[in-house]
């Protein structure tokens, strides 16, 4: 299965899970007198829309290169990540605002059974995070990574809600707002995670140098091609789930231009075969300084 298909299937998994949890959290929060759970439901609802955007981004990124986009449409992915981050920031802001409003308004202590609901939610969201983050590493997808952190931030808000409701139930009167404070603290965690998601996507859109491990692998693999004596400059740009490479390869200065041409083609084909995530590979041939005259 290609990385693109893996990412799409993983996103469908996220959407289905978020729809289910938004309904469960909303109902449990309403009937269980817990704003922390309602805040959780708000975040899960925004997760549905953000996951849908991620899915649309993957569909668009799958379009083949054309005259206007010779490197493909993969740059849509970090742009989608920015929108996902915007959803996260918006949900955190709404949760923080509503938490402050509820703290200032007297209300009942949450129902004890809401803790059992939260326990199941926490376990499921952490499992979802582990599944999606593993797929994001497999596909090298920044927007899928953002979607994974949606699951983790959801788990964090649920943990905060669990702690807040527990405090309210244990200490009773005077601690009814504990779960509201928990929701407020959870919003801060969401904002922090938003930055962690935003920063790599910004580096990707700006073609920031952040692929040292891949560069080292390319240099090592290049030496496996007959006629390649070494490598010099190596620049990498990420577009979607593909890495576009500009590589300067060193060959003997005594060979003909034609032979250098075919060595360059052999190197390009070899690199794309042994490193499947490579997209465009541009090889510039440099003569070895000891044989070049």
Buried (B, 14 or more C-beta within 10 A) or exposed (E): EEBBEBBBEBBEBBBEBBBEBBEBBBBBBEEBBBBBBBBBBBBBBBBBBBBBBBBEBBBBBBEEEEEEBEBBBBBBBBBBBBBBBBBBBBBBEBBBEBBBEBBEEEBEBBBEEBBEBBEEBBEBBBEBBEBBBEBBEBBBBBBBBBBBBBBBBBBBBBBBBBBBBBBBBEEEEEBBBBBBBBBBBBBBBBBEBBEBBBEBBBBBBEBEEEBEEBBEBBBEBBEEBEBBBEBEEBBBBBBBBBBBBBBBBBBBBEBEEEBBEEBBEBBBEBBBEEBEBBBBBEBEBBBBEEEEE
